[in-house]
Structure formats: structure tokens, C-alpha cells
Amino acid sequence: MRIYTFNINGIKARFEALSRWLPEARPDVVLLQEIKSVDDGFPRQHFEDMGYRVETHGQKSFNGVGILSRLPLEDVSRGLPGDDTDEQARWIEATVMGEARAVKVCGLYLPNGNPAPGPKFDYKLGWMERMRARAAELLLAEEPVVMAGDYNVIPQPEDAARPEAWVDDALFRPESRAAFRRILALGYYDAFRLKVQGPGHYSFWDYQAGAWERNNGIRIDHLLLSPQAADILEDVGIDKAERGRDKPSDHVPVWAQLLA
């Protein structure tokens, strides 16, 4: 079971690119972020015709997450528990029924948090604490869990080409990184780092200042695995070449393959 996370930065802007990428990559499951569309506005029928089950948790013009799956989905739920007043569409869950076993997937678009300090940064840290509580609950089932998405967190200096440029940014501030580590401390694993070590591996390049051309990137798209998912991890990857294609997102697909 190959599970991808992909921040597409708008389904309208990335419709053609996503439609081209899907038959090439043939993912079993794709967790999408920043669809920037209400549920009724998402081109569901188009992707269903391509063989995918489609579930979305949308929002007009901003945020929005979704799941495309070639495998059956059960127990779909929307919204991160812990704050009934939160109207931002940033979390979706489902159980993917694999050939060998079921895998719980959580697609997330974690708040950016800039400018920091400030209310947006406070929202980010509060959201991460709610996520930590949900992540702890998910471990109780003792089943494979994959929490995948745009975390808007640079975990370590090696995850940025120029870490010194991010010191005061919400993505790299100590509070954000500490909140990320608290989730890992529950017993989760960064799938990519279980297989690949060292600097130079990025999933995001800004559209500005020639970041792509100079490989001035950061790694902020992560798949965190429960121990049961880590035990069946076979491979990982970052589809870097997508950033150099026509009308790309500023993020590229990141994936983990599980024996499921």
C-alpha cells in the first residue's frame, strides 16, 4: 500500500497537473492538502472516473483536505477533535482496507502560524496540542496509523537548505519543533527518516527568488507512523521531479509504502 501526501495548492490551479500525475504514480492512497474548495466544488466525478474513491473536507478559497483512494474506505470522519468552534478544514480520517490489513490514515494541513509570535502562532500551537491528544487516542487501538500531510514544521536544521533563514519563522521556531517532538514522543516515527538520513531532502520550494532553481528547499511534508505502521514500512520517497514540471505546486508528493 503506497500512501502519498500532496499539498496541491488549489485544485483549480492544479487540476491538470494532478490528473497527469495520478496515472503516472498510481498511488493507492493520496492525502491532499490545500484543495481550496468547498466539497460540492471539488471535481469528484472526474477522479472517481479515474478509479478513485473521493472524500473531502473542504472550505471556500482556503485550506481543505481530501482523500483519493483506489482501495475501500471506511469510518471517514472530518475535523480535528478538541475545539467545536474551529471552522478551519484541516483534518480528515479514514480506514483504508488493504489486501493484507487495514490502515488508519489521517490527512492534515497544520497551520502555518506566521507571523510569530501572535494569534496565528498561538492557534498553531493549540492545534498541535489537539493533534497530540488525538494521536495518543489513535495509539490505543494498536493498529497501523499514518498521519500524513503538510505539517508546516521543519523538524531539524538538516531539513532546510538554509536553516539560518528560518530562525524566526513559525515553521522553525523552537515551540513548533518541540510540539512536533511531543507527538513523536508518544511513539510515532517519521517515516522518511526511518529510511533516509542526512541533509538535502526537501518537499517544498517557494515560488519566489529562484528557490527551486537554487534547491533552496525545506522538508515540511511528513508521514508519521504508529509502531504498528513502522513495523510494516517497506520504502519511502519524495517525488522531487514534480516541482520542475508545468504549473507545479510549491510542494511535491511524499510517500511511504507499507506491507498492507
HUCOR-V672334 format. One record per backbone hydrogen bond with DSSP energy under -1.0 kcal/mol. NH is the residue of the N-H (numbers start at 1). CO is the residue of the C=O. Records with the same first field share a line. If there is no record, write none. Layout:
NH: CO  CO
This chain:
3: 256
4: 29
5: 254
6: 31
8: 33
10: 34
11: 35
14: 10
18: 14
19: 15
20: 16
21: 17
22: 18
25: 21
26: 22
28: 2
29: 2
30: 68
31: 4
32: 66
33: 6
34: 64
35: 64
36: 63
42: 39
44: 42
47: 43
48: 44
49: 45
51: 48
52: 47
53: 69
55: 67
57: 65
59: 37
64: 89
65: 57
66: 32
67: 55
68: 30
69: 53
70: 28
74: 95
77: 93
79: 91
86: 83
90: 88
92: 107
93: 77
94: 105
95: 74
96: 103
97: 72
98: 96  101
100: 260
101: 260
103: 96
104: 144
105: 94
106: 146
107: 92
108: 148
109: 90
110: 150
122: 118
123: 119
124: 120
125: 121
126: 122
127: 123
128: 124
129: 125
130: 126
131: 127
132: 128
133: 129
134: 130
135: 131
136: 132
137: 133
138: 134
139: 135
140: 137
142: 139
146: 104
147: 224
148: 106
149: 222
150: 108
151: 220
154: 171
159: 156
160: 157
161: 217
165: 162
166: 163
169: 166
172: 169
173: 169
177: 173
178: 174
179: 175
180: 176
181: 177
182: 178
183: 179
184: 180
185: 181
186: 183
187: 184
189: 225
191: 223
194: 190
195: 192
196: 192
203: 218
204: 218
205: 250
211: 208
214: 210
215: 212
216: 211
217: 215
218: 204
219: 159
222: 149
224: 147
225: 189
226: 145
230: 226
231: 227
233: 230
234: 257
235: 257
237: 255
239: 253
240: 238
242: 239
243: 240
244: 241
245: 242
252: 203
254: 5
255: 237
256: 3
257: 235
258: 1
259: 232
260: 258
